[in-house]
Amino acid sequence: MANALAVGIRDALRRPTRTTPRIHLFLACPVGLALLLGHRWNRLRPTVVYEDVRTAQGYEPAFVIPA
């Protein structure tokens, strides 16, 4: 079930992000879904993944996934 959700999220983003230079990803999900999504994120645009650092700034870039 979680794998199907990860594939569905990836597929839903493929077409709308074809013309964008970069995807900005904010994850708020169970770690298992984040892991599966990471395994399915291939062949998308370069992606900046943000993390909540629990400061006044809120989210900050954690790492970049190259395309």
C-alpha positions as CSV (number, residue, x, y, z in Angstrom):
1,M,0.0,0.0,0.0
2,A,2.7,2.5,0.9
3,N,4.7,1.6,-2.2
4,A,1.7,2.3,-4.4
5,L,1.3,5.6,-2.6
6,A,4.9,6.5,-3.3
7,V,4.6,5.6,-7.0
8,G,1.4,7.6,-7.2
9,I,3.0,10.7,-5.7
10,R,5.9,10.4,-8.1
11,D,3.7,9.9,-11.1
12,A,1.5,12.8,-10.1
13,L,4.5,15.1,-10.1
14,R,6.2,14.0,-13.3
15,R,4.0,15.9,-15.8
16,P,3.5,19.2,-14.0
17,T,7.3,19.5,-13.2
18,R,8.7,18.9,-16.7
19,T,9.2,22.6,-17.3
20,T,10.4,23.6,-13.9
21,P,14.2,23.7,-13.2
22,R,13.9,22.3,-9.6
23,I,11.4,20.8,-7.2
24,H,11.1,21.9,-3.6
25,L,10.1,19.0,-1.3
26,F,8.8,19.4,2.2
27,L,8.2,16.0,3.8
28,A,5.7,15.5,6.7
29,C,5.1,11.8,6.6
30,P,6.0,8.6,8.2
31,V,9.7,7.6,7.7
32,G,8.8,4.4,5.9
33,L,6.8,6.4,3.2
34,A,9.7,8.9,2.9
35,L,12.1,6.0,2.3
36,L,9.9,4.5,-0.3
37,L,9.4,7.8,-2.0
38,G,13.1,8.3,-2.1
39,H,13.5,5.0,-3.9
40,R,10.9,6.0,-6.4
41,W,12.1,9.6,-7.0
42,N,14.3,8.7,-10.0
43,R,13.9,10.5,-13.3
44,L,12.3,13.6,-11.8
45,R,13.8,17.1,-11.8
46,P,16.6,18.1,-9.3
47,T,14.9,18.3,-5.9
48,V,15.8,20.4,-2.8
49,V,14.6,18.5,0.3
50,Y,13.9,20.7,3.3
51,E,13.8,19.8,7.0
52,D,12.1,21.4,9.9
53,V,14.8,22.8,12.2
54,R,12.3,24.0,14.9
55,T,13.7,27.5,15.0
56,A,12.2,30.9,14.0
57,Q,13.4,30.2,10.4
58,G,11.2,27.1,10.1
59,Y,12.4,24.9,7.3
60,E,15.9,24.9,5.8
61,P,17.4,23.0,2.9
62,A,18.8,19.6,4.0
63,F,20.1,18.2,0.7
64,V,19.7,18.2,-3.0
65,I,18.8,15.2,-5.1
66,P,20.3,15.5,-8.6
67,A,18.2,14.4,-11.6
